[in-house]
């Protein structure tokens, strides 16, 4: 299609709340790790707790699952804190919380062009991915440095719209276009700033979202994780600590589609000896977007 047609389709999807492109700061630059939390709560009291957690800036990918009695979310917090403090300090003291389990995300699997959810249609070929992403910069050497205070308006604008133009960023920061371009290049090549696409799959005909908790033999963990990340049905796969050492977020059209995926593609992966499934019943938050009345919206300032 023409560039103008692609632009019109993108803006239509963004206006309707189906898709957002967002700029994200790597939590590693602040010394933060990512933790997967499962919070079991009384179903009649889970709503307010889930909504309050989803509004926190250090909470991402929050969902209600298991018939509305379980909250699954990703927390950004330093790795050297007491594990219970990671989440319990954020939970209101309430009898509604029945159980909490927290596991450290050890390693995300996949790379650009291979680990995105592409269940809505044919994915891009490796050559098409290279055309879009260009030459990838080498991995940064040494510790990452957090952004400066001067970067705040730049990063805030990109968190709202990752495709904000250099001209608009220059207006917001008071910098020249050339300085904006140089600073963006420095943040991107250092690994401090990256971009993500938030989507509402149910608006694209994919109503079933599930989290797979897998137990895999350590010798097979790397291979199993990389294979999962390549599946079109998988939006995220990562190695975690705890009783299950591999998790994956799976998006399918319906229950029968999910059953087919489990009994064919997952069943073919070597080393899996146990699994558990959490079915999402309500989406609360994506990487950087709240879900409000069936639309992706930019979170209010904390």
Protein Blocks (a to p, Z undefined) as FASTA:
>chain_A
ZZklmmmmmmmmmmnopaccdddddfklnopacddddddddfklmmmmmmmmmmpmkbgh
iaceehopaccddddddfkbcfklmmmmmpccdfkbmbdcddddfbdgddehilcccklb
ccddfklmmmmnopaddddedjdddddfklmmmmmmmmmomkbcfklmmmmnopafklmm
mmmmmmmmnomaccdddddfklnopabccdddddddfklmmmmmmmmmmpmklmbdcdde
djblcdcddddfblmlmmmmmmmmmmmpghiabdcddddfbdfbdfklcceehiacdddd
ZZ
